[in-house]
């Protein structure tokens, strides 16, 4: 997990999220449909399972069945946000907030 300011796009962290991993496929939402991210995914030898933005001139194909599994990630974050402390960000420092996110994540994954 990477922590960024709330107003920053997730797309800016795409390369950092891929660094050091050798995935078989990368599942992401339309927000990650950028040429740079797609190139990095190809260079890593992975399949990009990212639906194309409607503004793309040439629509790409993607594995719709595999993309449905992204729902598990969305449900994880939904369960994580049930903790009001995470959803409203009570912590004053990024270090404390991220520590609590890791702690709550481990509880969600254990249950």
MARNUNU-738282 format. One record per atom (N, C-alpha, C): residue in one letter; chain; atom name; x, z, y. Coordinates in Angstrom, 2 decimals. Example, Ala and Ser with C-alpha at 12.3 -4.5 7.8 and 13.67 -1.06 7.14 Angstrom:
REM MARNUNU-738282
{'a','A','N',{13.19,7.80,-5.69}},
{'a','A','CA',{12.30,7.80,-4.50}},
{'a','A','C',{13.20,7.80,-3.30}},
{'s','A','N',{12.85,7.08,-2.25}},
{'s','A','CA',{13.67,7.14,-1.06}},
{'s','A','C',{12.90,7.87,0.03}},
This chain:
REM MARNUNU-738282
{'x','A','N',{0.84,0.00,-1.18}},
{'x','A','CA',{0.00,0.00,0.00}},
{'x','A','C',{0.88,0.00,1.23}},
{'x','A','N',{0.44,-0.77,2.20}},
{'x','A','CA',{1.14,-0.84,3.48}},
{'x','A','C',{0.18,-0.43,4.57}},
{'x','A','N',{0.66,0.34,5.50}},
{'x','A','CA',{-0.16,0.81,6.60}},
{'x','A','C',{0.22,0.05,7.87}},
{'x','A','N',{-0.79,-0.53,8.53}},
{'x','A','CA',{-0.58,-1.26,9.77}},
{'x','A','C',{-1.58,-0.77,10.81}},
{'x','A','N',{-1.35,-1.09,12.06}},
{'x','A','CA',{-2.35,-0.74,13.07}},
{'x','A','C',{-3.69,-1.41,12.76}},
{'x','A','N',{-4.77,-0.78,13.14}},
{'x','A','CA',{-6.10,-1.28,12.81}},
{'x','A','C',{-6.41,-2.65,13.37}},
{'x','A','N',{-5.82,-3.02,14.48}},
{'x','A','CA',{-6.12,-4.30,15.10}},
{'x','A','C',{-5.27,-5.45,14.54}},
{'x','A','N',{-4.33,-5.15,13.65}},
{'x','A','CA',{-3.45,-6.19,13.10}},
{'x','A','C',{-4.10,-6.86,11.89}},
{'x','A','N',{-3.94,-8.14,11.80}},
{'x','A','CA',{-4.50,-8.92,10.70}},
{'x','A','C',{-3.78,-8.59,9.40}},
{'x','A','N',{-4.52,-8.61,8.29}},
{'x','A','CA',{-3.92,-8.41,6.97}},
{'x','A','C',{-2.93,-9.52,6.63}},
{'x','A','N',{-3.17,-10.68,7.17}},
{'x','A','CA',{-2.34,-11.84,6.89}},
{'x','A','C',{-0.87,-11.60,7.24}},
{'x','A','N',{-0.60,-10.79,8.24}},
{'x','A','CA',{0.78,-10.53,8.64}},
{'x','A','C',{1.56,-9.78,7.57}},
{'x','A','N',{0.88,-9.15,6.64}},
{'x','A','CA',{1.55,-8.36,5.61}},
{'x','A','C',{1.59,-9.07,4.25}},
{'x','A','N',{1.12,-10.29,4.19}},
{'x','A','CA',{1.09,-11.02,2.93}},
{'x','A','C',{2.45,-11.16,2.27}},
{'x','A','N',{3.44,-11.53,3.04}},
{'x','A','CA',{4.80,-11.70,2.48}},
{'x','A','C',{5.35,-10.37,1.99}},
{'x','A','N',{5.11,-9.30,2.72}},
{'x','A','CA',{5.60,-7.98,2.31}},
{'x','A','C',{4.93,-7.50,1.03}},
{'x','A','N',{3.67,-7.84,0.86}},
{'x','A','CA',{2.96,-7.44,-0.36}},
{'x','A','C',{3.48,-8.18,-1.59}},
{'x','A','N',{3.96,-9.40,-1.40}},
{'x','A','CA',{4.46,-10.20,-2.52}},
{'x','A','C',{5.92,-9.90,-2.85}},
{'x','A','N',{6.66,-9.31,-1.93}},
{'x','A','CA',{8.09,-9.08,-2.12}},
{'x','A','C',{8.35,-8.18,-3.33}},
{'x','A','N',{9.22,-8.64,-4.21}},
{'x','A','CA',{9.63,-7.83,-5.35}},
{'x','A','C',{8.71,-7.92,-6.56}},
{'x','A','N',{7.68,-8.74,-6.50}},
{'x','A','CA',{6.76,-8.87,-7.63}},
{'x','A','C',{6.84,-10.27,-8.21}},
{'x','A','N',{6.57,-10.38,-9.48}},
{'x','A','CA',{6.50,-11.67,-10.16}},
{'x','A','C',{5.14,-11.78,-10.83}},
{'x','A','N',{4.07,-11.96,-10.03}},
{'x','A','CA',{2.73,-11.99,-10.61}},
{'x','A','C',{2.42,-13.32,-11.27}},
{'x','A','N',{1.46,-13.31,-12.15}},
{'x','A','CA',{0.99,-14.55,-12.76}},
{'x','A','C',{-0.03,-15.22,-11.86}},
{'x','A','N',{-0.79,-14.40,-11.15}},
{'x','A','CA',{-1.81,-14.90,-10.22}},
{'x','A','C',{-1.95,-13.91,-9.07}},
{'x','A','N',{-2.29,-14.42,-7.92}},
{'x','A','CA',{-2.51,-13.59,-6.73}},
{'x','A','C',{-3.95,-13.80,-6.30}},
{'x','A','N',{-4.75,-12.74,-6.36}},
{'x','A','CA',{-6.14,-12.79,-5.95}},
{'x','A','C',{-6.25,-12.23,-4.54}},
{'x','A','N',{-6.90,-12.97,-3.66}},
{'x','A','CA',{-7.07,-12.53,-2.28}},
{'x','A','C',{-8.30,-13.20,-1.69}},
{'x','A','N',{-8.78,-12.65,-0.59}},
{'x','A','CA',{-9.93,-13.26,0.06}},
{'x','A','C',{-9.49,-14.37,1.02}},
{'x','A','N',{-10.46,-14.96,1.66}},
{'x','A','CA',{-10.17,-16.11,2.54}},
{'x','A','C',{-9.21,-15.78,3.67}},
{'x','A','N',{-9.10,-14.52,4.03}},
{'x','A','CA',{-8.20,-14.13,5.10}},
{'x','A','C',{-6.74,-14.44,4.80}},
{'x','A','N',{-6.40,-14.61,3.54}},
{'x','A','CA',{-5.03,-14.91,3.14}},
{'x','A','C',{-4.82,-16.41,2.89}},
{'x','A','N',{-5.77,-17.23,3.24}},
{'x','A','CA',{-5.64,-18.67,3.06}},
{'x','A','C',{-4.83,-19.25,4.20}},
{'x','A','N',{-3.53,-19.14,4.08}},
{'x','A','CA',{-2.60,-19.69,5.07}},
{'x','A','C',{-1.50,-20.42,4.32}},
{'x','A','N',{-1.02,-21.49,4.90}},
{'x','A','CA',{-0.01,-22.32,4.23}},
{'x','A','C',{1.24,-21.53,3.86}},
{'x','A','N',{1.68,-20.63,4.73}},
{'x','A','CA',{2.87,-19.84,4.47}},
{'x','A','C',{2.68,-18.93,3.25}},
{'x','A','N',{1.56,-18.27,3.17}},
{'x','A','CA',{1.29,-17.38,2.03}},
{'x','A','C',{1.17,-18.20,0.75}},
{'x','A','N',{0.45,-19.32,0.81}},
{'x','A','CA',{0.30,-20.17,-0.37}},
{'x','A','C',{1.65,-20.69,-0.86}},
{'x','A','N',{2.52,-21.03,0.08}},
{'x','A','CA',{3.87,-21.49,-0.29}},
{'x','A','C',{4.65,-20.38,-0.99}},
{'x','A','N',{4.59,-19.17,-0.44}},
{'x','A','CA',{5.30,-18.04,-1.05}},
{'x','A','C',{4.77,-17.74,-2.45}},
{'x','A','N',{3.48,-17.87,-2.64}},
{'x','A','CA',{2.89,-17.64,-3.96}},
{'x','A','C',{3.39,-18.69,-4.94}},
{'x','A','N',{3.42,-19.95,-4.52}},
{'x','A','CA',{3.95,-21.02,-5.38}},
{'x','A','C',{5.41,-20.78,-5.72}},
{'x','A','N',{6.21,-20.36,-4.73}},
{'x','A','CA',{7.63,-20.10,-4.97}},
{'x','A','C',{7.83,-18.96,-5.95}},
{'x','A','N',{6.90,-18.01,-5.98}},
{'x','A','CA',{6.99,-16.90,-6.92}},
{'x','A','C',{6.54,-17.32,-8.32}},
{'x','A','N',{6.06,-18.56,-8.46}},
{'x','A','CA',{5.61,-19.07,-9.75}},
{'x','A','C',{4.24,-18.56,-10.14}},
{'x','A','N',{3.45,-18.18,-9.17}},
{'x','A','CA',{2.12,-17.63,-9.44}},
{'x','A','C',{1.03,-18.62,-9.03}},
{'x','A','N',{-0.15,-18.35,-9.53}},
{'x','A','CA',{-1.32,-19.14,-9.17}},
{'x','A','C',{-2.04,-18.45,-8.01}},
{'x','A','N',{-2.37,-19.20,-6.98}},
{'x','A','CA',{-3.10,-18.65,-5.83}},
{'x','A','C',{-4.60,-18.74,-6.11}},
{'x','A','N',{-5.22,-17.59,-6.27}},
{'x','A','CA',{-6.67,-17.54,-6.50}},
{'x','A','C',{-7.29,-17.06,-5.19}},
{'x','A','N',{-7.30,-17.96,-4.23}},
{'x','A','CA',{-7.77,-17.66,-2.88}},
{'x','A','C',{-8.73,-18.78,-2.47}},
{'x','A','N',{-9.98,-18.45,-2.18}},
{'x','A','CA',{-10.89,-19.52,-1.75}},
{'x','A','C',{-10.44,-20.11,-0.42}},
{'x','A','N',{-10.60,-21.41,-0.24}},
{'x','A','CA',{-10.16,-22.03,1.01}},
{'x','A','C',{-11.09,-21.69,2.16}},
{'x','A','N',{-10.53,-21.59,3.34}},
{'x','A','CA',{-11.35,-21.40,4.54}},
{'x','A','C',{-12.18,-22.65,4.77}},
{'x','A','N',{-13.32,-22.48,5.40}},
{'x','A','CA',{-14.19,-23.63,5.66}},
{'x','A','C',{-13.57,-24.61,6.65}},
{'x','A','N',{-12.59,-24.16,7.42}},
{'x','A','CA',{-11.96,-25.04,8.40}},
{'x','A','C',{-10.85,-25.91,7.81}},
{'x','A','N',{-10.54,-25.72,6.53}},
{'x','A','CA',{-9.50,-26.56,5.90}},
{'x','A','C',{-9.99,-27.99,5.77}},
{'x','A','N',{-9.14,-28.92,6.12}},
{'x','A','CA',{-9.50,-30.34,6.02}},
{'x','A','C',{-9.59,-30.74,4.56}},
{'x','A','N',{-8.61,-30.30,3.80}},
{'x','A','CA',{-8.57,-30.63,2.37}},
{'x','A','C',{-8.82,-29.35,1.58}},
{'x','A','N',{-9.99,-29.23,0.98}},
{'x','A','CA',{-10.34,-28.02,0.23}},
{'x','A','C',{-9.52,-27.93,-1.06}},
{'x','A','N',{-8.96,-26.75,-1.30}},
{'x','A','CA',{-8.21,-26.51,-2.52}},
{'x','A','C',{-9.16,-26.03,-3.61}},
{'x','A','N',{-8.75,-26.19,-4.85}},
{'x','A','CA',{-9.52,-25.62,-5.95}},
{'x','A','C',{-8.91,-24.28,-6.32}},
{'x','A','N',{-9.72,-23.40,-6.89}},
{'x','A','CA',{-9.24,-22.10,-7.34}},
{'x','A','C',{-10.09,-21.67,-8.52}},
{'x','A','N',{-9.57,-20.75,-9.29}},
{'x','A','CA',{-10.24,-20.26,-10.49}},
{'x','A','C',{-11.34,-19.27,-10.09}},
{'x','A','N',{-12.58,-19.74,-10.10}},
{'x','A','CA',{-13.71,-18.93,-9.65}},
{'x','A','C',{-13.91,-17.73,-10.58}},
{'x','A','N',{-13.74,-17.94,-11.87}},
{'x','A','CA',{-13.93,-16.83,-12.83}},
{'x','A','C',{-12.90,-15.73,-12.60}},
{'x','A','N',{-11.67,-16.10,-12.36}},
{'x','A','CA',{-10.63,-15.10,-12.09}},
{'x','A','C',{-10.85,-14.44,-10.73}},
{'x','A','N',{-11.34,-15.18,-9.76}},
{'x','A','CA',{-11.60,-14.63,-8.43}},
{'x','A','C',{-12.65,-13.52,-8.49}},
{'x','A','N',{-13.58,-13.60,-9.41}},
{'x','A','CA',{-14.61,-12.56,-9.55}},
{'x','A','C',{-14.01,-11.20,-9.90}},
{'x','A','N',{-12.84,-11.18,-10.50}},
{'x','A','CA',{-12.19,-9.92,-10.84}},
{'x','A','C',{-11.70,-9.18,-9.60}},
{'x','A','N',{-11.64,-9.86,-8.46}},
{'x','A','CA',{-11.25,-9.22,-7.21}},
{'x','A','C',{-12.25,-8.13,-6.83}},
{'x','A','N',{-13.43,-8.21,-7.39}},
{'x','A','CA',{-14.47,-7.22,-7.15}},
{'x','A','C',{-13.99,-5.81,-7.52}},
{'x','A','N',{-13.15,-5.70,-8.54}},
{'x','A','CA',{-12.63,-4.39,-8.94}},
{'x','A','C',{-11.80,-3.76,-7.82}},
{'x','A','N',{-11.04,-4.56,-7.13}},
{'x','A','CA',{-10.23,-4.06,-6.01}},
{'x','A','C',{-11.15,-3.61,-4.88}},
{'x','A','N',{-12.17,-4.40,-4.59}},
{'x','A','CA',{-13.11,-4.03,-3.52}},
{'x','A','C',{-13.84,-2.73,-3.86}},
{'x','A','N',{-14.20,-2.56,-5.14}},
{'x','A','CA',{-14.87,-1.31,-5.54}},
{'x','A','C',{-13.92,-0.13,-5.44}},
{'x','A','N',{-12.64,-0.34,-5.73}},
{'x','A','CA',{-11.65,0.73,-5.58}},
{'x','A','C',{-11.59,1.21,-4.14}},
{'x','A','N',{-11.50,0.26,-3.20}},
{'x','A','CA',{-11.45,0.65,-1.80}},
{'x','A','C',{-12.76,1.29,-1.34}},
{'x','A','N',{-13.87,0.85,-1.90}},
{'x','A','CA',{-15.14,1.48,-1.59}},
{'x','A','C',{-15.17,2.94,-2.03}},
{'x','A','N',{-14.65,3.20,-3.24}},
{'x','A','CA',{-14.58,4.59,-3.73}},
{'x','A','C',{-13.60,5.41,-2.90}},
{'x','A','N',{-12.54,4.78,-2.49}},
{'x','A','CA',{-11.54,5.47,-1.68}},
{'x','A','C',{-12.14,5.88,-0.33}},
{'x','A','N',{-12.96,5.02,0.25}},
{'x','A','CA',{-13.55,5.31,1.55}},
{'x','A','C',{-14.70,6.32,1.48}},
{'x','A','N',{-15.08,6.74,0.28}},
{'x','A','CA',{-16.05,7.82,0.16}},
{'x','A','C',{-15.46,9.12,0.71}},
{'x','A','N',{-14.13,9.20,0.71}},
{'x','A','CA',{-13.46,10.35,1.33}},
{'x','A','C',{-13.53,10.16,2.84}},
{'x','A','N',{-14.31,10.98,3.49}},
{'x','A','CA',{-14.51,10.84,4.92}},
{'x','A','C',{-13.20,10.92,5.70}},
{'x','A','N',{-12.29,11.67,5.16}},
{'x','A','CA',{-10.99,11.84,5.82}},
{'x','A','C',{-10.24,10.50,5.89}},
{'x','A','N',{-10.43,9.65,4.91}},
{'x','A','CA',{-9.78,8.34,4.91}},
{'x','A','C',{-10.58,7.36,5.77}},
{'x','A','N',{-11.89,7.34,5.59}},
{'x','A','CA',{-12.73,6.39,6.31}},
{'x','A','C',{-12.63,6.57,7.83}},
{'x','A','N',{-12.49,7.80,8.29}},
{'x','A','CA',{-12.46,8.05,9.74}},
{'x','A','C',{-11.07,8.35,10.26}},
{'x','A','N',{-10.10,8.38,9.38}},
{'x','A','CA',{-8.70,8.62,9.72}},
{'x','A','C',{-8.50,9.87,10.58}},
{'x','A','N',{-8.75,11.02,9.96}},
{'x','A','CA',{-8.57,12.30,10.64}},
{'x','A','C',{-7.10,12.60,10.94}},
{'x','A','N',{-6.21,12.12,10.09}},
{'x','A','CA',{-4.79,12.45,10.23}},
{'x','A','C',{-4.22,11.85,11.51}},
{'x','A','N',{-3.39,12.58,12.19}},
{'x','A','CA',{-2.82,12.13,13.46}},
{'x','A','C',{-1.61,11.21,13.26}},
{'x','A','N',{-0.83,11.44,12.21}},
{'x','A','CA',{0.37,10.62,12.01}},
{'x','A','C',{0.16,9.65,10.85}},
{'x','A','N',{0.83,8.52,10.93}},
{'x','A','CA',{0.72,7.50,9.87}},
{'x','A','C',{1.24,8.05,8.54}},
{'x','A','N',{2.29,8.86,8.60}},
{'x','A','CA',{2.87,9.43,7.37}},
{'x','A','C',{1.87,10.31,6.64}},
{'x','A','N',{1.19,11.17,7.38}},
{'x','A','CA',{0.21,12.06,6.76}},
{'x','A','C',{-0.99,11.29,6.24}},
{'x','A','N',{-1.44,10.30,7.00}},
{'x','A','CA',{-2.58,9.49,6.58}},
{'x','A','C',{-2.26,8.74,5.29}},
{'x','A','N',{-1.10,8.10,5.25}},
{'x','A','CA',{-0.71,7.34,4.06}},
{'x','A','C',{-0.53,8.27,2.86}},
{'x','A','N',{-0.01,9.46,3.09}},
{'x','A','CA',{0.13,10.44,2.00}},
{'x','A','C',{-1.23,10.80,1.43}},
{'x','A','N',{-2.20,11.01,2.30}},
{'x','A','CA',{-3.54,11.34,1.83}},
{'x','A','C',{-4.17,10.15,1.10}},
{'x','A','N',{-3.93,8.93,1.58}},
{'x','A','CA',{-4.45,7.75,0.90}},
{'x','A','C',{-3.88,7.65,-0.51}},
{'x','A','N',{-2.58,7.91,-0.67}},
{'x','A','CA',{-1.97,7.88,-2.00}},
{'x','A','C',{-2.56,8.97,-2.89}},
{'x','A','N',{-2.76,10.15,-2.34}},
{'x','A','CA',{-3.32,11.26,-3.11}},
{'x','A','C',{-4.74,10.92,-3.55}},
{'x','A','N',{-5.57,10.44,-2.63}},
{'x','A','CA',{-6.95,10.10,-2.96}},
{'x','A','C',{-6.99,8.92,-3.94}},
{'x','A','N',{-6.07,7.98,-3.81}},
{'x','A','CA',{-6.01,6.84,-4.73}},
{'x','A','C',{-5.74,7.29,-6.15}},
{'x','A','N',{-4.83,8.23,-6.29}},
{'x','A','CA',{-4.54,8.73,-7.63}},
{'x','A','C',{-5.76,9.43,-8.23}},
{'x','A','N',{-6.53,10.12,-7.41}},
{'x','A','CA',{-7.75,10.77,-7.92}},
{'x','A','C',{-8.78,9.71,-8.34}},
{'x','A','N',{-8.94,8.68,-7.55}},
{'x','A','CA',{-9.89,7.62,-7.89}},
{'x','A','C',{-9.50,6.95,-9.19}},
{'x','A','N',{-8.21,6.69,-9.37}},
{'x','A','CA',{-7.75,6.01,-10.57}},
{'x','A','C',{-7.81,6.91,-11.81}},
{'x','A','N',{-7.73,8.21,-11.62}},
{'x','A','CA',{-7.80,9.15,-12.75}},
{'x','A','C',{-9.23,9.35,-13.23}},
{'x','A','N',{-10.19,9.19,-12.34}},
{'x','A','CA',{-11.59,9.44,-12.70}},
{'x','A','C',{-12.27,8.27,-13.30}},
